Amino acid sequence: MKNRMILQSFEWYLSNDGTFWKRVEGAAPSFSSIGFTSVWLPPAFKGAGGINDVGYGVYDLYDLGEFDQKGTIRTKYGTKDEYLRAVKAVEDNGVRVLADIVFNQKMGADETEEVQAVEDAGNNRNEQISGDETITAWTKFTFPGRKGKYDPFIWDHTCFDGTDWDEKGHRNSIYRFDGKNWDCDVSTENGNYDYLMGCDLDFQEPKVVEELKKWGRWYLDLTGADGVRLDALKHIRFTFFEEWLKDMRAYTGRDLFAIGEYWNPDVNALTHYLDVNHNCLSLFDAALHFRFYNASNSGGYFDMRTLYDSTLVQVREDNAITFVDNHDTEPQQALQSFIPAWFKPIAYALILESAHGIPCVFYGDLFGIRQENIAPVKDLARLMAARTLAAYGSETDYFDHEDVVGFTRSGSTENPDSGVAVLVSDGPGGCRHMMVNEAMKGKQFINILDENLSVCINEDGSGDFTVNGGSAAVYVEAHMLDEIKKMAAAFEQGTQPYFPW
């Protein structure tokens, strides 16, 4: 059975030239050939920023690049037809499509309304800091370019809990509408973190919940997407997505794969969310990301034995999506916590060759981030190929040294010549004696990241593996090295025309 591996196919600073869906379509065979089992595509609907909107400033969920709205027909990524062709190309190559679903906020309303509201404190949304006042709020979404096609629903202030702008007073604040309360079952950051931006959807309002279910059925019918990535979970009533996913799965008759973004380094917050939702979805392991971030910024003095402490993959691995970086952690973004280049191979070696969790590879690491002059992570394609070809069998961990840690995979009969030994160091490097598999005795293992390092497996199936300082080493059986190099080279050649560095 092929190892599961996800590609986040975009980064924040992609060109707005409208060619992205075409490039995904062209690269789809290469995504499959390297072993990706799912591709997470960016939000496909029209945003308030038109062709400059990454997709999270949601305007019209029903406009996938079809209607003349917000100064454009296409989105940043292309047209509706191009999007559907990209989805089909990915799926035709045996790879699942994960659609990015953004429900928390709407932006770019078409008309204003006079609304009674109060102001709540930014750092404590449970604290009211003004009396009742009448504000002019951009809360009415009529979608004049779409003219009711697909859905006649008009969004107005009754669909929202609040907003952040009073047009009449030209003031920015957090305005909670009269008769509305922030959802109580959300993150307790800032007292209550229901409100994030724009017009905040009221997930206690029945017509809003039903409208989002109606849209989900339409969208899944149209696209045939195999799963979803769900945005901003900690700002949305915790029980909403269990209800929504149950409806979508019943409607489609498919066990839609779902990944949620709950951005919190505290693993207890992540497990609480999973418990409330009866483990009906997976979560990105933000706790692990911050362990990587702290290790990479500790000057070699991080205790590597503790790298997985208090992470989701440690305590709830069946629901953990491991990752190194994403579009929100990039430089200049609100959640900036970008892992330094020297540590990237270490982090990717750990998540890609491991048996625990499902790894997600970030576009910016794989293809680079041009705007920030950030180059692709060296040999990342080899690490992905090693997961696809060699990282099988039971895992034995060696996390008992403050600088040099690693693990081995024993290989499997279903995957001939499989098995790996991974060693990483944030300090001066070193050597560890690790057991692989007795069946591999006498075989030569070579480090795919530095072919000058090799090990002959002992009679008992063990070996003395070496890693250089501040780096990673991934050892595979010598015969497998050539296959890994061929797979990585083919992927790089196949994607270069579409995602050139």
PyMOL commands that set and color helices and strands:
alter all, ss='L'
color gray80, all
select helices_A, chain A and resi 20-34+50-52+80-92+157-159+206-223+233-235+240-252+267-276+286-296+304-306+312-315+317-319+341-352+363-367+370-372+380-389+438-440+478-495
alter helices_A, ss='H'
color red, helices_A
select strands_A, chain A and resi 6-8+38-41+46-47+58-60+96-101+105-106+111-121+124-128+133-140+160-166+171-177+199-201+227-230+257-260+282-284+320-323+358-362+395-398+404-409+420-425+429-435+444-447+454-456+462-468+471-477
alter strands_A, ss='S'
color yellow, strands_A
deselect
rebuild
show_as cartoon
